[in-house]
Amino acid sequence: MKIKQILVLFTYLIPIISVSQKMDFEKYNPPSTLVVPETIITKAKYPFIDVHNHQYRMPSQDLKELVSEMDKLNMKVMVNLSGRGRGSEKHLKGAINNVNKTAPNRFIVFTNIDLNGIDDEGWTAKTVAQIEKDVAMGANGLKIYKNQGMDTKDNKGNRIKISDPRIGPVWEKCGELGIPVLIHAADPKPFWDAHDDKNERWLELKLRPRRKRENEITGSWETIIAEQHTIFKRHKNTKFINAHLGWFGNNLKKLGALMDEMPNMYTEIGAVIAELGRQPRNAKAFLTKYQDRVMFGKDSWKPKEYYTYFRVLESNDEYFPYYKKYHAYWKMYGLDLSDEVLKKIYYKNALKIIPNIDKNLFPE
């Protein structure tokens, strides 16, 4: 090759090499050049209930401002799962009082329990009594956090299983009182898998390394999920809302089998809309079949992110992005659900499961 030809070749290569050296893989996120119809939906077609939200400042929060933002989305009721905040009865009482004073029909508050004292004498009786008191105060459900079953330890340093029989009377009391238990157990299974080129959540774990889980510390994913299913089967008179599609959004056939096996298990779509959006035909068939068992949830209060939920559920759009590349690097598609299925997911199912929601806020 002549020297002149070599110089010309380097003239073309140097800019390419320069660009590649300046950009890490994690930042590579080119916009699609595909031109297809877009449906930007900023307000749900029907009024909806968000059954999975966290408002830790509710005792002192300006709820009128929050309601104004909810109205823009057509959200009629928000369920605050963090009624006790970090564990305080005072916090729960403050949250309920603020709701009753400011927006009595727009919020539902759940209570929480503390497993840290499970080895103490009388813990079970004390916790059951707390549930009774909290419900009398105005709580309408119980939320179990993911650390309760993964990270909480007993006095000997052993992981407290969510299926520990000492908690059993708590589940029974919830069933007796007619309140649901919304339970988050484990996390996506890839968090337990090797962090390598075969892991679908590689980018998320690279950017959020604290999300990585180890069998030796938390127990295996399969173990934790099985313990959760154990309580569903053991306490048949209690309604359980299995958060985040039970982490089976990537395996709807398995989730359907679990729904068939455990009729007291319901679920919601908080933080897993991307799982549904990447399999539109399969997801539509699943949501249509189990339309009486799935509820709307979001898990975080970022209003603009709701637009993606509406677009997946309502439109027939193709190949659009999720709002967090590290959470879902794939593209999504609209499910174009029927009006009746939408109504059930948006509000009808929650009205059946969660007590004391104002039915006058919703159409017949």
C-alpha positions as MATLAB code, in Angstrom:
seq = 'MKIKQILVLFTYLIPIISVSQKMDFEKYNPPSTLVVPETIITKAKYPFIDVHNHQYRMPSQDLKELVSEMDKLNMKVMVNLSGRGRGSEKHLKGAINNVNKTAPNRFIVFTNIDLNGIDDEGWTAKTVAQIEKDVAMGANGLKIYKNQGMDTKDNKGNRIKISDPRIGPVWEKCGELGIPVLIHAADPKPFWDAHDDKNERWLELKLRPRRKRENEITGSWETIIAEQHTIFKRHKNTKFINAHLGWFGNNLKKLGALMDEMPNMYTEIGAVIAELGRQPRNAKAFLTKYQDRVMFGKDSWKPKEYYTYFRVLESNDEYFPYYKKYHAYWKMYGLDLSDEVLKKIYYKNALKIIPNIDKNLFPE';
ca = [
       0.000    0.000    0.000;
       1.394    3.400   -0.959;
       2.135    5.983    1.728;
      -0.503    8.312    0.283;
      -3.175    5.591    0.525;
      -2.203    4.865    4.130;
      -2.516    8.535    5.029;
      -5.976    8.704    3.425;
      -7.050    5.609    5.400;
      -5.908    7.139    8.694;
      -7.769   10.315    7.808;
     -11.020    8.286    7.903;
     -10.129    6.111   10.898;
      -8.909    8.752   13.341;
     -12.366   10.404   13.849;
     -13.946    6.954   14.392;
     -11.297    5.953   16.898;
     -11.605    9.317   18.650;
     -15.378    9.023   19.046;
     -15.198    5.453   20.343;
     -12.555    6.363   22.882;
     -14.639    9.210   24.285;
     -17.822    7.179   24.834;
     -18.323    4.267   27.226;
     -20.779    1.495   26.362;
     -23.061    2.589   29.218;
     -23.626    5.929   27.475;
     -24.428    4.460   24.078;
     -28.130    5.101   23.590;
     -28.844    6.317   20.046;
     -32.338    7.516   19.177;
     -34.166    5.235   16.775;
     -34.422    6.325   13.152;
     -37.624    4.312   12.761;
     -40.570    6.467   11.750;
     -43.828    5.017   13.108;
     -47.009    6.532   14.575;
     -46.647    7.867   18.117;
     -49.380    8.230   20.726;
     -48.298   10.405   23.625;
     -50.795    9.830   26.450;
     -50.461   12.163   29.427;
     -53.805   11.304   31.018;
     -55.283    7.853   31.534;
     -58.359    7.012   29.488;
     -60.226    6.075   32.668;
     -59.823    7.237   36.270;
     -57.372    5.008   38.082;
     -56.160    3.889   41.480;
     -52.428    3.611   42.048;
     -52.186    0.746   44.546;
     -48.398    0.988   44.929;
     -47.025    4.345   46.000;
     -44.879    5.695   48.821;
     -45.384    9.103   50.408;
     -43.090    9.215   53.408;
     -43.848   12.883   54.173;
     -47.622   12.446   54.304;
     -48.136   13.665   57.914;
     -46.869   17.148   56.951;
     -47.246   17.071   53.170;
     -49.283   19.580   51.168;
     -51.815   17.082   49.875;
     -53.732   19.687   47.880;
     -50.681   20.180   45.691;
     -50.303   16.411   45.309;
     -53.990   16.032   44.394;
     -53.565   18.705   41.722;
     -50.792   16.653   40.109;
     -52.869   13.477   40.420;
     -55.796   15.147   38.643;
     -53.601   15.871   35.628;
     -53.005   12.116   35.278;
     -56.643   11.172   36.015;
     -55.502    9.413   39.196;
     -58.457    9.459   41.563;
     -56.935    7.543   44.484;
     -53.366    6.962   45.596;
     -52.534    4.169   48.034;
     -49.694    5.194   50.346;
     -48.060    1.952   51.439;
     -45.723    3.667   53.905;
     -48.243    4.669   56.550;
     -45.913    4.085   59.469;
     -42.993    5.656   57.659;
     -39.998    4.240   59.481;
     -42.103    2.416   62.055;
     -43.898    5.059   64.108;
     -47.548    4.961   65.203;
     -47.314    8.736   65.431;
     -46.389    8.841   61.748;
     -49.398    6.707   60.806;
     -51.757    8.816   62.886;
     -50.338   11.996   61.328;
     -50.729   10.634   57.796;
     -54.349    9.581   58.383;
     -55.207   12.872   60.088;
     -53.740   14.886   57.222;
     -55.705   12.844   54.689;
     -58.974   13.183   56.641;
     -58.459   16.915   57.019;
     -57.300   17.759   53.495;
     -58.361   15.114   50.946;
     -60.411   12.410   52.662;
     -61.467   10.528   49.546;
     -58.229   10.720   47.524;
     -55.810    8.647   49.597;
     -55.775    5.227   51.196;
     -53.130    4.520   53.832;
     -51.579    1.132   54.596;
     -49.777    0.243   57.805;
     -46.500   -1.628   58.321;
     -45.033   -4.004   60.918;
     -41.586   -4.400   62.467;
     -39.975   -7.847   62.435;
     -36.871   -6.806   64.349;
     -38.314   -7.868   67.712;
     -39.694  -11.196   66.537;
     -37.725  -13.112   69.194;
     -39.144  -10.995   72.018;
     -41.748  -12.622   74.226;
     -45.243  -11.639   73.138;
     -44.149  -10.231   69.748;
     -46.943  -12.005   67.881;
     -49.735  -10.881   70.216;
     -48.351   -7.345   70.253;
     -48.165   -7.151   66.457;
     -51.666   -8.559   65.980;
     -52.955   -5.968   68.446;
     -51.119   -3.263   66.488;
     -52.854   -4.318   63.270;
     -56.254   -4.126   64.997;
     -55.466   -0.688   66.380;
     -54.113    0.648   63.102;
     -57.174   -0.519   61.171;
     -59.450    1.063   63.779;
     -57.434    4.254   63.298;
     -58.035    4.203   59.541;
     -55.442    1.955   57.888;
     -56.846   -0.148   55.042;
     -54.080   -2.639   54.332;
     -50.665   -3.949   55.328;
     -47.488   -3.479   53.285;
     -44.522   -5.834   53.691;
     -41.200   -4.427   52.495;
     -38.647   -6.505   50.595;
     -36.052   -6.333   53.373;
     -38.552   -8.224   55.551;
     -37.659  -11.637   54.239;
     -34.208  -10.877   52.873;
     -32.243   -8.624   55.197;
     -33.955   -8.602   58.601;
     -32.185  -10.838   61.103;
     -33.275  -12.464   64.359;
     -31.333  -12.336   67.646;
     -29.007  -15.093   66.417;
     -28.205  -13.316   63.176;
     -30.319  -15.624   61.030;
     -32.479  -14.297   58.203;
     -36.124  -13.996   59.258;
     -38.224  -15.900   56.745;
     -41.430  -14.202   55.725;
     -43.060  -17.608   56.229;
     -41.976  -17.738   59.883;
     -44.955  -19.236   61.761;
     -44.771  -16.464   64.373;
     -46.007  -14.041   61.680;
     -48.878  -16.345   60.716;
     -51.429  -14.800   63.103;
     -50.731  -11.411   61.505;
     -51.775  -12.707   58.081;
     -54.831  -14.339   59.636;
     -55.818  -11.118   61.378;
     -55.610   -9.208   58.088;
     -57.960  -11.744   56.534;
     -60.320  -11.479   59.485;
     -60.364   -7.682   59.261;
     -60.863   -7.759   55.487;
     -57.702   -5.852   54.588;
     -55.225   -6.986   51.899;
     -51.508   -7.560   52.353;
     -49.374   -6.042   49.618;
     -46.084   -7.897   49.787;
     -42.796   -7.286   48.024;
     -40.523  -10.318   48.217;
     -37.104  -10.635   46.558;
     -36.113   -8.618   43.467;
     -35.587   -9.510   39.789;
     -33.829  -12.887   39.585;
     -30.843  -11.556   37.555;
     -29.767   -9.652   40.688;
     -28.736  -13.063   42.073;
     -27.102  -14.281   38.862;
     -23.463  -13.848   37.882;
     -22.716  -10.273   36.830;
     -21.401  -11.180   33.394;
     -22.213  -10.908   29.703;
     -25.113  -13.367   30.085;
     -26.949  -11.216   32.641;
     -29.866   -9.235   31.190;
     -29.513   -6.727   34.041;
     -25.777   -6.242   33.510;
     -26.058   -2.498   32.914;
     -28.328   -1.945   35.910;
     -25.956   -3.827   38.204;
     -22.998   -1.937   36.742;
     -24.632    1.406   37.511;
     -26.385    0.280   40.738;
     -23.963   -2.279   42.240;
     -25.738   -2.308   45.612;
     -28.620   -4.140   43.943;
     -26.488   -7.253   43.482;
     -27.640  -10.109   45.732;
     -25.807  -13.178   47.038;
     -27.371  -16.489   48.079;
     -25.152  -16.729   51.146;
     -26.392  -13.406   52.528;
     -30.064  -13.113   51.577;
     -30.918  -16.676   50.598;
     -31.510  -17.649   46.985;
     -34.153  -16.013   44.821;
     -35.995  -19.312   44.529;
     -36.015  -19.756   48.318;
     -37.428  -16.300   49.040;
     -40.108  -16.572   46.358;
     -41.111  -20.027   47.632;
     -41.432  -18.699   51.195;
     -43.782  -16.011   49.937;
     -45.912  -18.557   48.097;
     -46.013  -20.658   51.263;
     -47.889  -17.944   53.154;
     -50.322  -17.457   50.259;
     -51.206  -21.149   50.386;
     -51.211  -21.351   54.168;
     -53.547  -18.364   54.714;
     -56.268  -18.854   52.138;
     -58.719  -16.423   53.738;
     -56.323  -13.499   53.359;
     -55.992  -11.551   50.105;
     -52.379  -10.979   49.080;
     -51.301   -8.469   46.436;
     -48.061   -9.852   45.016;
     -46.055   -6.738   44.106;
     -44.307   -6.249   40.762;
     -46.066   -9.187   39.052;
     -44.347  -11.350   41.664;
     -41.118  -10.945   39.608;
     -42.573  -13.248   36.970;
     -43.260  -10.536   34.395;
     -40.683  -12.209   32.165;
     -42.475  -15.573   32.516;
     -46.207  -14.946   32.289;
     -46.950  -18.618   31.720;
     -45.499  -19.389   35.146;
     -47.284  -16.417   36.716;
     -50.564  -17.657   35.270;
     -49.985  -21.103   36.760;
     -49.385  -19.485   40.154;
     -52.577  -17.434   39.829;
     -54.496  -20.628   39.071;
     -52.942  -22.404   42.043;
     -53.491  -19.561   44.544;
     -56.856  -17.828   44.026;
     -56.214  -15.461   46.954;
     -53.156  -14.021   45.171;
     -53.561  -10.807   43.199;
     -50.832   -8.749   41.588;
     -49.935   -5.282   40.292;
     -47.676   -3.822   37.615;
     -45.522   -1.359   39.575;
     -42.000   -0.961   38.145;
     -42.495   -3.833   35.659;
     -44.389   -2.181   32.802;
     -41.303   -2.723   30.621;
     -41.696   -6.481   31.030;
     -45.208   -6.275   29.594;
     -44.265   -3.789   26.896;
     -41.671   -6.035   25.288;
     -44.110   -8.925   24.746;
     -47.322   -7.213   23.580;
     -49.262  -10.199   22.245;
     -48.364  -12.465   25.150;
     -48.971   -9.727   27.734;
     -52.314   -8.772   26.229;
     -53.457  -12.392   26.346;
     -52.316  -12.719   29.967;
     -53.986   -9.491   31.138;
     -57.169  -10.420   29.319;
     -57.262  -13.879   30.899;
     -56.451  -12.618   34.403;
     -58.232   -9.287   34.074;
     -59.909   -9.716   37.485;
     -56.616  -10.221   39.351;
     -54.269   -7.435   38.171;
     -54.143   -3.850   39.460;
     -52.389   -0.660   38.454;
     -49.297    0.299   40.450;
     -46.311    2.539   39.816;
     -44.025    2.385   42.930;
     -42.536    5.889   42.648;
     -44.041    9.341   42.343;
     -42.619   10.732   39.111;
     -45.656   11.982   37.166;
     -44.130   11.977   33.673;
     -43.214    8.306   34.002;
     -46.907    7.434   34.155;
     -47.162    8.427   30.480;
     -45.239    5.291   29.524;
     -47.636    3.117   31.542;
     -50.625    4.659   29.762;
     -48.957    4.220   26.376;
     -48.193    0.546   26.963;
     -51.677   -0.251   28.276;
     -53.789    1.863   25.920;
     -52.015    2.357   22.584;
     -50.925    0.065   19.773;
     -47.675    1.974   19.254;
     -44.544    0.141   18.166;
     -40.903    0.215   19.198;
     -40.726    3.011   21.772;
     -38.242    3.385   24.639;
     -38.640    2.875   28.350;
     -37.642    5.900   30.423;
     -34.663    4.191   32.119;
     -32.213    2.563   29.740;
     -30.387    0.754   32.556;
     -33.685   -0.750   33.726;
     -34.845   -1.906   30.293;
     -32.548   -1.416   27.318;
     -35.133   -2.999   24.979;
     -37.957   -1.238   23.136;
     -41.632   -1.568   23.980;
     -44.978   -1.944   22.236;
     -48.537   -0.952   23.118;
     -50.948   -3.667   24.252;
     -54.104   -1.877   23.028;
     -56.182   -3.383   25.836;
     -59.962   -3.419   25.605;
     -61.949   -0.857   27.557;
     -63.260   -3.459   30.000;
     -59.790   -4.807   30.767;
     -58.475   -1.262   31.187;
     -61.250   -0.398   33.632;
     -60.528   -3.480   35.728;
     -56.794   -2.808   35.901;
     -57.232    0.915   36.436;
     -59.838    0.805   39.205;
     -62.411   -2.009   39.336;
     -60.126   -4.660   40.837;
     -58.771   -2.323   43.507;
     -62.330   -1.377   44.486;
     -63.006   -5.065   45.172;
     -59.837   -5.744   47.182;
     -59.013   -2.561   49.111;
     -61.700   -1.372   51.557;
     -63.084    2.143   51.987;
     -62.210    3.567   48.570;
     -64.870    6.096   47.548;
     -66.741    4.366   44.717;
     -68.429    7.641   43.775;
     -65.162    8.738   42.165;
     -65.508    6.093   39.486;
     -68.027    5.396   36.710;
     -70.354    2.423   36.971;
];
